[in-house]
Amino acid sequence: MRVLAIGAHADDIELGAGGTIAKHAAAGHDVNMVVVTHSAYKGLGIEYERSKEVATEEAIQASKILGASNISFLDFETRNLQVTPELIDSIESIVKETKPDVIYTHWNGDVHQDHRAVAESTLIATRSCDKVLMYRSNWYKSIESFNGCYYVDISTYIDKKLESIHAHVSECSRRSPDWVEFFVNACRNSGMEIGVKYAETFQPVKWVENW
């Protein structure tokens, strides 16, 4: 199976789909990860908290932990993504190159503007693809509801997910421990819903069975 996981920033894929990516890799699937922005972060009135170089290196380390075949960076400006022909074409180019059987991307109801722009651009760029799933990668509420009804048992891979998140040292250092625990609890709750220890949930956009 060929897998394509798309995230706006370094750490998004790990938060929303890290266990599933690790499970794909362990099964011998060809996993490609794409980070759309350079992921440098600058808070209001202060110097950069995370440089492009640091974000890139951390993302590469995280992808190795998950067992991804490849990770690429599109280098768009952080916190400035919009649904543009350039962004759509960049994603579509990767889709045509990798020919994925399944695609993981952001939820289009996310309140973060970069996440939403990637989600909406991916939906356009993958309009001819058979299997597209959306993940949630932050803890902020939205006026829309995330309909996570596609489950992946990641009980064996929760440690890989956590290790990949902690590889983003710069991000973890500015967040409280509750930030990581939120995603662990979400996986635990999803696991309880299907009778396993941990699971990740996705909102399907399209799922076509070819048999």
C-alpha positions in Angstrom: 0.0 0.0 0.0 1.2 3.5 -0.8 0.4 6.1 1.9 0.5 9.8 1.8 0.2 11.9 5.1 0.0 15.7 4.8 0.4 18.1 7.6 0.6 21.9 7.8 3.4 22.0 10.3 6.1 19.7 11.7 4.3 17.6 14.4 0.8 17.7 13.0 0.9 14.3 11.4 2.4 12.8 14.5 -0.3 14.3 16.7 -3.2 13.3 14.5 -2.1 10.1 12.8 1.3 9.0 14.3 0.1 5.6 15.5 -1.5 4.8 12.2 1.5 5.9 10.2 3.7 3.7 12.4 1.3 0.8 11.8 1.4 1.3 8.0 5.2 1.4 8.1 5.4 -1.8 10.2 3.2 -3.5 7.7 5.8 -2.7 5.0 3.7 0.0 3.3 5.4 2.9 1.5 4.7 5.9 3.6 5.3 9.5 2.4 5.0 12.4 4.8 4.6 16.0 3.6 5.0 19.1 5.8 3.5 22.1 4.0 5.1 25.0 5.9 8.7 25.7 7.0 7.2 25.5 10.5 9.3 28.2 12.1 7.2 29.8 14.8 7.3 33.4 16.1 5.2 34.5 19.0 3.9 38.0 19.2 6.6 40.5 20.2 9.4 37.9 20.7 12.1 36.2 18.7 11.6 32.9 16.9 10.8 30.1 19.3 11.4 27.5 16.6 13.6 28.0 13.6 13.1 26.4 10.2 16.2 24.4 10.6 15.2 23.1 14.0 11.7 22.3 12.9 13.0 20.4 9.8 15.5 18.3 11.8 12.9 17.4 14.4 10.4 16.4 11.7 13.0 14.2 10.0 13.8 12.5 13.3 10.1 11.9 14.0 9.5 10.4 10.6 12.4 8.0 11.2 10.8 7.0 14.5 7.5 6.3 12.7 9.3 4.4 10.0 8.2 6.6 7.1 9.9 6.0 3.7 10.3 9.7 3.0 9.4 13.1 4.3 9.3 16.3 2.2 8.9 20.0 2.9 7.0 22.5 0.7 8.4 25.5 2.6 5.3 27.7 2.6 5.1 30.5 5.2 3.8 29.5 8.6 0.5 31.1 9.8 0.0 32.5 6.3 -1.5 29.5 4.3 -4.5 30.2 2.1 -6.3 28.1 -0.5 -4.4 29.2 -3.6 -3.6 27.6 -6.9 0.0 27.4 -5.8 -0.8 25.4 -2.7 -3.3 23.1 -4.5 -0.8 22.5 -7.4 2.0 21.7 -4.9 -0.1 19.1 -3.2 -1.5 17.7 -6.4 2.0 17.3 -7.8 3.0 15.1 -4.8 -0.2 13.1 -5.2 0.6 12.5 -8.9 4.2 11.5 -8.0 3.4 9.2 -5.1 0.2 7.7 -6.4 -1.2 7.0 -2.9 -3.8 4.3 -2.1 -4.8 6.3 1.0 -4.3 9.9 2.0 -4.4 11.4 5.5 -4.9 15.1 5.9 -6.2 17.8 8.3 -9.8 18.1 9.3 -11.5 20.9 7.3 -13.3 22.1 10.4 -10.1 23.0 12.3 -9.9 26.4 13.8 -6.2 26.9 12.9 -6.1 28.7 9.6 -3.1 26.7 8.3 -4.7 23.4 9.1 -8.0 24.4 7.4 -6.2 25.7 4.3 -4.2 22.4 4.0 -7.4 20.4 4.4 -9.4 22.3 1.8 -6.5 22.4 -0.6 -6.0 18.6 -0.2 -9.7 17.9 -0.8 -9.3 19.7 -4.2 -5.9 18.1 -5.0 -7.1 14.6 -4.2 -10.5 14.8 -5.9 -9.7 11.8 -8.1 -8.3 9.7 -5.2 -10.3 6.8 -3.8 -9.4 7.0 -0.1 -9.1 10.2 1.8 -9.3 10.5 5.6 -9.1 13.6 7.8 -7.4 13.7 11.3 -7.6 16.2 14.2 -4.3 17.6 15.4 -5.1 20.2 18.0 -7.2 20.5 21.1 -9.2 23.7 20.3 -12.9 23.6 19.9 -14.7 24.4 16.7 -18.3 25.3 15.9 -18.1 22.2 13.6 -18.0 18.7 15.0 -15.2 16.2 14.1 -17.0 13.1 13.0 -14.3 10.5 13.7 -16.0 7.3 12.7 -13.1 5.5 11.0 -11.0 3.8 13.6 -7.5 2.4 13.6 -6.3 0.2 16.5 -2.9 1.6 17.5 -2.5 -0.2 20.8 0.8 -1.6 19.7 2.0 1.7 18.3 1.0 4.3 21.0 4.7 4.3 22.2 5.9 5.1 18.7 3.3 7.9 18.5 4.5 9.4 21.8 8.1 9.0 20.9 7.5 10.8 17.6 5.7 13.7 19.3 8.5 14.1 21.8 11.0 14.2 19.0 9.6 17.8 18.4 11.6 19.0 21.4 11.1 22.7 20.6 7.3 22.4 20.5 7.1 20.2 23.5 9.2 22.6 25.5 6.8 25.5 25.1 3.7 23.4 25.7 2.4 22.0 29.0 2.5 18.2 29.6 -1.3 18.4 29.3 -0.8 19.0 25.5 0.6 15.6 24.9 -1.7 13.9 27.5 -4.7 15.3 25.6 -3.9 13.3 22.5 -3.1 10.2 24.6 -6.5 10.5 26.3 -8.2 11.0 22.9 -6.6 7.7 21.7 -7.6 6.0 24.9 -11.2 7.1 24.6 -11.4 6.1 20.9 -9.9 2.7 21.9 -12.7 2.2 24.5 -15.3 2.9 21.8 -14.1 -0.1 19.8 -12.9 -2.3 22.6 -9.1 -1.9 22.3 -6.6 0.0 24.4 -5.8 2.8 22.0 -7.1 3.9 18.7 -6.9 6.9 16.3 -10.0 8.2 14.6 -10.5 9.8 11.2 -13.3 11.5 9.4 -13.8 9.9 6.0 -14.0 12.2 3.0 -14.2 9.3 0.5 -13.6 5.6 0.8 -14.0 3.5 -2.4 -13.6 -0.3 -2.2 -12.2 -1.7 -5.5 -13.4 -5.3 -5.3 
